[in-house]
Amino acid sequence: MYQPQYEAMPRNELEGLQLERLRTVLRRVYDNVDFYRRSFDAAGVKPDVGSLAEFVSYPFTLKDDLRDAYPFNLFAAPLRDIVRVHSSSGTTGQITVVGYTRNDIDNWADLMARTIAAAGGTPDDIVQVTYGYGLFTGGLGVHYGSERLGCVTIPISGGNTKRQVQVLKDFGTTILACTPSYALLIAETAKEMGVDLSTTSLRAGIFGAEPWSENMRLQIQELLGIKAIDIYGLSEVLGPGVAAECGEQNGLHVNEDHFLIEIVDEETLQPVPDGAYGEVVFTTLTKEGIPVIRYRTRDISRIIPGDCPCGRTSKRMERVTGRSDDMIIVRGVNVFPSQIEQVLTGIAGVAPHYQVILGKKGTMDTVEVRVEVAPDMDFDEIRGLETLQRRVRAEIESALAVSIAVKLVEPKSIERSEGKAKRVVDLRGEQQGA
Ligand code: DLL
């Protein structure tokens, strides 16, 4: 453990620390950010909260509040004290900008060093940072943590997949950091290049930035011959380093000395008990540049009840299956693409490359899953394909209780991603009335 004094802190001490830090951050935003002063006053709450339980009466912060404050209006530190900015990778609307003070960067490096250490990393490791560098938080976030832990850090960034394989092999990379979908592309490319990844030094991956299923994890572990660890975070809260799995691979430990986690019911916005699903809400406890108070992430998860055998005392959140805005409603049933992925990746004969296409027929919405057949399947063998297609459809129906059209497509026909994979393609605007 990198920082046992925090990671394995007795719960009562941890909660004491959280309350103390919460009071400081509430005072900081109230004194420095117009938005919070107005929203606290409107809600009739003061910046000096009496207890963690009392905090549930404080107002939420939304992505739109960050958009409205574009670029710097939610910063709680003067620009003189900001040393870095990043931005969210949002696909729609105005981007949001986040700022870090020197202390923020320092804490972030510690949290990412923790993340790598929890994945089994030590100063003897060689970390290939394949997340994008730039405004995205992935590259520099992992980079600073890797250096803080004392690993050899390869700042290769994303793209040029053949070179990724070459470097991985020649430099003796032991830990790969990228999105899970890109890890699959690296495995696919290595195979084409005749490189057997199981004979390289690679032994672990820290994968995140997009939802992925348990079956996808098993496939990645097998294809790359590694242990695949799930890491979670979001720019508005920090970037990577908010929560990460330990070697138990059973839930992501939230770095609770820096972030207060709440799970709230999506409709009533009231807190739900541990174990129940809801929207994840975070409050930053130590950030100076742009603290956020009760930030609604739109990510759906739950707190896994019980203790982790690893000895960390922090709460564990279950893997994020998807964002509420990615959820598809098929004839009244809520479905996340990652649930479809879990089914697809359990079927021999199809590859883990898929997209969910939303369309329109007349006034009816349609949903079709396109999935590639495995490279060793004969795509011209019609009868076999029909049987496979029926099977995929039946398995989705039995697992998710919805009937969704399935189309098998040729290997490599679904666009590969070097960052976050695009799982849902919405053609409804283009097909109006078709
Ligand atoms: O994706 C930060 C990050 C970088 C996390 C590298 C992990 C590794 P954003 O671009 O702001 O930040 O996107 C944040 O991505 O709200 C989730 O919906 C999703 N996400 C991030 N990690 C995971 C994960 C980075 N492990 C949004 N599982 C979040 C599922 C994830 N979804």
Residues whose N, C-alpha, C, O or C-beta is under 5 A from the ligand:
A	BS01	DLL	S88 S89 T137 G138 F207 G208 A209 E210 P211 W212 D230 I231 Y232 G233 L234 S235 E236 G239 P240 T297 D299 V320 R323
